[in-house]
Amino acid sequence: MHDYMQRYKFNGEYALRHVFNRQLIQAVQNIEIDLVVPIPVSQYTLLTRGFNQTLGLFEGLRYQQLLSVSQAKKNRSIPV
């Protein structure tokens, strides 16, 4: 599973979304939820990957885009 997700997310194998999409739809249908909200990607991530991996997984689900990216790059520093 980890290898597939790596290939999907970082190698641009967008067709693999169908493998995860079916599982995600089943999981969402089996639990009581009020709202599905995708995690947004930055413009930089969108340009480097060529697609929003979260939205690919959400195909076929009703969702609302309520979140936005507040900074262009992730802050990877660990506070001391």
Secondary structure as GFF3:
##gff-version 3
##sequence-region A 1 80
A	DSSP	alpha_helix	2	10	.	.	.	ID=ss1
A	DSSP	three_ten_helix	14	16	.	.	.	ID=ss2
A	DSSP	alpha_helix	17	30	.	.	.	ID=ss3
A	DSSP	alpha_helix	43	49	.	.	.	ID=ss4
A	DSSP	alpha_helix	53	57	.	.	.	ID=ss5
###
